Amino acid sequence: MFIKNEPAMKIRDCLVIADLHLGITRELWEYGFSMPSQVESLAKRINDLLAKTGAKCLIILGDVKHKVPGVSFQEMREIPEFLSLINAKTTIIKGNHDTFLEKIADVKIKKSLVIENCFLTHGHKNVKTNKKIIVIGHNHPQIKFKDKMGATYVQPVWVHGRSELTTEGRRFGYGKKKIIIMPAFNELAGGHAINEDFSVMGPIARKMDIKNAKAFLLDGTDIGRIKDLMV
């Protein structure tokens, strides 16, 4: 299911990624950082993964674009170009950054998607499902590490946890469900070190028992429970 050394997974014949944030280079430019467009490099990475895994379709788990609210001229140009470069049928699950996406993306756009026993959604809205596994993005999870000299660095991670049996959780059907938070596919989108304050974003992630959730590096290394990784 999970693709080693990549922030991507394969479910049946679909490659699943999350949080592209196309157009973020415009915001970085406004802060004084000049970077080239990410369209070709991201499309190449995805096409390489499609070829490597034999996947027949691509599912983007929200936040294809970056600017919110609204849409930038750069996104109006880059998103159709990006989608034209992808060598597979593409479905977008709409995220909180994907305002006006229907006007510029000529692909299927959904609120959620079910594949086998997995319910896929971005994670910024509440959902109700009887599926046992919920896969979300939205959080860009990272773990912060500190060495003996006090230097720190962060690494993107997968987060696997269980929903807590709260009253609200039962109402929305979250009892005893496995929740998987995907790392962001675009490194420029940044992230949040969840072992600093145990905070996560969105109503689905907040239903997790986050302290007892486990973190996995992209190479598959199980680095333990979030509560044991506090820096």
Secondary structure, 3 states (H helix, E strand, C coil): CECCCCCCEEECCEEEECCCCECHHHHHHHCCCCCCCCHHHHHHHHHHHHHHHCCCEEEECCCCECCCCCCCHHHHHHHHHHHHHCCCEEEEECCCCCCCHHHCCCCEEECCEEECCEEECCCCCCCCCCCCEEEECCCCEEEEEECCCCCEEEEEEEEEEEECCCHHHHHCCCCCCEEEECCCCCHHHCCEEHHHHCCCCCCCHHHECHHHCEEEECCCCEEEEHHHCCC
